[in-house]
Amino acid sequence: MNFPQRQPIGHTPPTGLPSHPIYFLTICTSPRGKNQLCHPETAKLLIDSAEFYHARGRWWVHLFLLLPDHLHALVSFPDHERMGSVVCAWKHYHGSKTGIIWQRDFFDHRLRTHEGYDEKASSIRQNPIRAGLILDGQIWPYMWEPSRESATAVPE
């Protein structure tokens, strides 16, 4: 089956945004449908490196959730970092370290309101349930949210 060619996506935020907006990111693997992310060792590496970037101030994670063939994250970026460069470096590291095959680019959407954040975070947390990976009330093991202590270092 021939799929249309994807056009490159510009990941440069418009000027005049509030400082450190929160972005909803989706990063997919290739091919879709193959579990590359939800293996305990792989997931630990991915989450540990998300925490490492967070601690080093490359990005600030609000929520990070892995699914078998993609991940969702709510993140902010400091002024001195470009979203595309940070995500590209993170993907490249894991591609070479774990053999994960990532799709080119990623999807990003800037959240506009606090209600948008709450809705998006709730929707992300429900993904494993909607996908039939866990039952409602079960805990999904492949998710990370910074503790309150580290979250205080994240700009609002």
N, C-alpha and C positions, 0 to 999 in steps of 0.2 A: 504494500500500500504506500503510495506517495503522499507524504505530508507536506504542507506548505512550509517554505523556508521561514524560520523565525528571523525577525528583524532585531538588530541589537537594541538593547534597552539602555537609555541614558539613566544613570544613577546619581545625577547631580541635583541636589535639592534646589528649589527656587530660592531666590534671595528674599529677605524679609521674614523668615520663619522665626518663631520663638527659639530661644537658645535650647539646644539639645532635644529636638522633638523625638518622640518614640516612633519607631518604624516596625511594622509587621513584615517579617521576612519569611519567605518560603524558598527553601533550597532543595532541589530534587536530584535524585540519582538517575542514572541511566543503566539499563532500561528500567522504566517504571514497572512496578509489580514484583521486582526481585528484592528480597530482604538483604540490604547491605548495611543497615544502620542498627538494627535491634538485635544484636548479639552482645552478650554481657561485656566482653573484652573491648569490642569496637565502641559500644556505647560509652563505656567508662573513658576511653581515650577522647571521644568527642566532647563529652561533658567536662572532663578535666581541662581540655584546651579552651573551651568556652569560658570556664572559670579563670584560667590563666590570662586570657585576653581581657576579661573583666577586671581582674586584679591589677593588670598592667595599664589599664585605661585605654586600651585600643578600642573597646566598645564597652557599654554598660548593659548587661543583660537584666531584663525584668522577668522574662520567662523564656525557657528553652525546652522544647519538646521534640523528641525523636519519634518517628514512625518508621516502618520498615524501609520505605523508599523515598522519604523526604523528611524534612524537619521544618518546624515552625519556631520562630523566635520573635520576641518583642525586645528590641534593643534601641539604645541611643548611642550616638557617636560624639566624641569630643570635637571641638572646633578644628584641631590640628590633624584629624584623621578623615580620610575620604571613605565613605561607605563601601564603594566598589573595590577599593584597594584592600581594605581590611577583610572583606568577605572573600575576595580572590586569594589572598595570602592564606587564610584559614582553610579554604577548600584545597588549595595546592598542597599544603602541609599534609592534610589527611589523605589526599590522593596518593601521594608518594609514600606515606607511612603505612597506610592500611590497605591500599589498593582500591579504595572506593572510587567508583567512576561517577563523577558529577555531571549533570547537564550543564551546558554552557549558560552563563549568567545566573540570575535568580530573580525572584519577584519581590518587590518592596512596595509598601503602601504606608504613607505617613498618617499616623492617627491624629485626628483633629481635636478631639475633646476627651475629657476624663471618662465620660460615659462610653466613648468609643474604645478606650483602653479596657474598661471593665467587660464590655461585650466581647471584644476580641480575645481577651485572656480566658474568659469563660468558654468561648467557642473552641479555642485551642485545647483547653483541658478536656473538652468533651470528644475530641477527635478519636482517641483510642476506643471509646465506647461506641461511637458511630460506626467505626470501622470493624466492630465485632472482635476487637483484640482483648478487651476486658469487659466485665459486667459493670453496670452502674454500681457505685459504691466500692469497687475495687481500686487499688492504688496502682497507677501506671509507673513502672520502675524507671522509665527512660525520660524523666523530666527533671529539670533543675530550675529552682527559683532562688535567687540569692537570699541569704538570711537577712533579717532586719538590720543586723549590725553592718553588713557590707552594703546593704541597700542605702544606708544613710549617706554613703559616699557618692551616690549617683545623683547628678543634678536633677532637680524637678522641672 
